[in-house]
């Protein structure tokens, strides 16, 4: 009855769903916008400058087909210094353009441009100055020469805000090359933060930037604009162009490298790939990292910008033009077509549900409710009673607990972020202070050298170098070097230097020396003096040297950039710890004559990082973001590594700190500046924060802070865990009483259910529980016991797979067979009739039962089906009723296991004084009929056909050859690559008209199973038999006889060789003698 209902539900459901599918497909065909059916509309976009990443989103919108999908054929026009975008768009020369915040001024001129989307949320315009210009604030620009670019309204606003008269500043033409700053042609230049700083960073030149946003002038940057009249006339086109452009920007920022490749390939090769990647990174910061917010604009912010223009006197008032900001729909027709479409589909579904509510309900019950029921099953009665209480009480407690935990965690994480940011800022400020406190005395030394270069070639200059050295404790050496190779230095003396140079006297604390200028043909000498208390000299000596300071890192950089140069860290050979070198160039007029330099130790910075932590267990370090070299680490010992007996600076990839290595790996993989990861050292969750040093520092350094989350939320977690434990304990106490009562009632029923499940799985040895005192349950237990015993007895007569299939299907067995390719197994015992006459019945029963147990067990282990026992014979097959693709190999394995197990049994019997009983096995694979045969009253699952008869004959042939396992040629052809089998001879069995080769199965080729593996001599015996057999097959019986004699020489008891030798000799004797010579 239930099956008929289910079939009816399926039938009716199949009638409903095709109609629904047809309706949905038809509706979906309406989804493509109508404009795609027409030709693409041609529009143009005018850029404000040359092709670069600044316009990457528009390139990708065109490349990826976003414009085409919007029905637009877009032409992108390159800009330049002579292109006025506002005039081009307002004059109809371009449909869309890239404008700036100056659109407010264009409105005042009568050029009514509508801002469709703001792409750059921050203006990239900055003022760029070199470190050597001694300009530390915007106010210092007063009277300085500015390399200016037109249209920099936000720059003018910033200067006015800081009291600098923008119009009165001396100006030179803007060539776009920041090298002009280094050459001294200008003191400052108007630049884009996305472009010009790249050149200085590549040169290693330190610089400063002044951004208007830092001084309260928060202008928008690039925006997408169109003429007001065009927007009103083609509103849908403007919406489509805007939406496609924003989609292009989201794609470009998510695929920066691919976009750079596109620019180089299709637009411009003026910039290098590295320069474009630099621009891409900076552009992403200006656009924003949230794709959903690209293009957003705020009227309030526009009003502030208008107010700034009014203060500058560039606008008569700060009123915002009403039509300035785009307020149209991004979807055009889809704004109404999508709701209409969804409404139509919903109405159609409701109509069908009304017309066929019963069939729909049944279909949904089948399609929706059945999977959860199958997955969950029917719960226990005791579980239901317990869950009712849990569902009513526990969720409320859990909700309160989770809500409080999340709120508190959010607060703690916010505190953590603030602490990490503060630590990063402190690390940056401390490092900058370290550099600046060293730079100041170096600039003084450079000034003195520029005024009188000969002064540092006198001994009196040692005092000045000494004062520079002792101006800060982190300065390890102060020196001045000149272009002619002359070099003078004053250093500190510590234990490390004494160990490195045993000639240094023990009382020395200071050292001064100079190296002669380079003179061709003359060797150079380093003149060294040592002092205990400056300037009391305690020792001196001279030593030849070939050191050329001009070749050391930073010297040429300072010469080229004409400003402070900070080198990468290197190992001080005297101390074994990292040092940095700072070099300030010395100019006599415009001529470079040398550098004033200092070596500073990192230990001061390391101690600072160790002392100033974001939390008790956090780690803060400074590293080079390009090559990963460690600049400063709280544990100085980990900042260096020993390789090949030499010290080198550790990197993020090989530092002796697994958390730092993992953070570096995750940072390289995700390109995120802040993320959480699991510590490989202790499994704790750690937050990593990467903060770059500010622009213009001169080195690509970054501060990395690793903070265990538990440092901030650990106490909160512990408190919540305690509360949870208390709630769980109280709940468990309450549940115990409810569960105990429900268990008393439900346990007997559950026991019966378990017994029935075990019976379904053909597990009959499940222990029974104590009978229930409830009458109905007791009767149910008795019925289950009767069922178990009956099915157990039934399984003894029918193959288990058949029984299992019968139980799972629930369909009664019927007569019927099917053709299938099977492997058939026959076995019996040699001379069983003689044994049965000589053995007592009990002994005979023990031996025959043991034999049947071993054979049937081996067959079952290899997935075979035991068909029947025929006296001492066993018939079995593989590949039915369960299909097994490897049934041939499984049959071979089963036969070998049975044979070798019987060998062990015979050994045991022989030791007990019982007679040995030898097993014989025949295997054949063939197409046969398999299935249920018999009568309506009694069935048998068996196999029929010629292939079965052949297997039985092969089992009997073993007697002729004295073999144990005889297999057919079809078996050998299937398994020859996996087994060792030796040929016997060609035979013709009863029922067959042709002869075929038969083989003796010996072992598996590649197996370490002792029941299957090759035994001593098997491989050699097989090879020798093959050779002799091939001679016999070729008709050379004399050679074959020699082969079989050789086998008997090696294996005297081999019955096969004996039999075949006799046959070869007989055949050779019956051959006719050759006539003639």
Secondary structure, DSSP 4 states (H G I P E B T S, - for coil): -HHHHHHHHHHHHHHHHHHHHHHHHHHHTT-S-GGGGSPPEEEEEE-SSSSSGGGHHHHHHHHTTHHHHTTEEEEEE---TT--HHHHHHTTS-SEEEE-TTHHHHHHTT--EEEEEE--SS--EEEEEEGGG---SGGGGTT--EE--TT-HHHHHHHHHTT--TTTS-EE---S-THHHHTTS-SEEEEETTTTHHHHHHHT--EEEEEGGGGT------EEEEEHHHHHHTHHHHHHHHHHHHHHHHHHHHSHHHHHHHHHHHT--SS-HHHHHHHHHHHHHHH-S-GGGTB---HHHHHHHHHHHHHHTSSS--PPPTTSB--S-SSTTHHHHHHHHHHHHHHHHHHHHHHTHHHHHHHHIIIIIHHHHHHH-PPPHHHHHHHHHHHHHHHHHHHHHHHHHHHHHHHHHHHHHHHHHHHHHHHHHHHHHHHHHHHHHHHHHHHHHHH-GGGGGSTTHHHHHHHHHTTSTTEEEEEEEETTS-EEEEEE--HHHHHH-TTS-TT--EEEEEEPPP-TTS-EEEEEEEESSTT-EEEEEEEEE---GGGSTTHHHHHHHSS-EEPPPEE-TTTSSEEEEEEEEEEETTEEEEEEEEEEESHHHHHHHHHS-SSTT-EEEEEETTT-BEEEESSGGGGEEEETTEEEE-BTTTSS-HHHHHHHHHHHHH--SEEEEE-TTT--EEEEEEEEPPTTSSS-EEEEEEEETHHHHHHHHHHHHHHHHHHHHHHHHHHHHHHHHHHHHHHHHHHHHHHHHHHHTT---PPP-PPPSSHHHHHHHHHHHHHHHHHHHHHTTS-HHHHHHHHHH-----SEEEEEEEEEEEEEETTHHHHHHHS-HHHHHHHHHHHHHHHHHHHHHTT-EEEEEETTEEEEEESSSS--TTHHHHHHHHHHHHHHHHHHHHHHHHHHTPPP--EEEEEEEEEEEEEEEE-SS-EEEEEESHHHHHHHHHHHHHHHHT-SEEE-HHHHHHHTTTEEEEEEEEE--TT-SS-EEEEEEEEESS---TTTSPPTTHHHHHHHHHHHHHHHHTT-HHHHHHHHHHHHHH-TT-HHHHHHHHHHHHHHHTSPPPP--
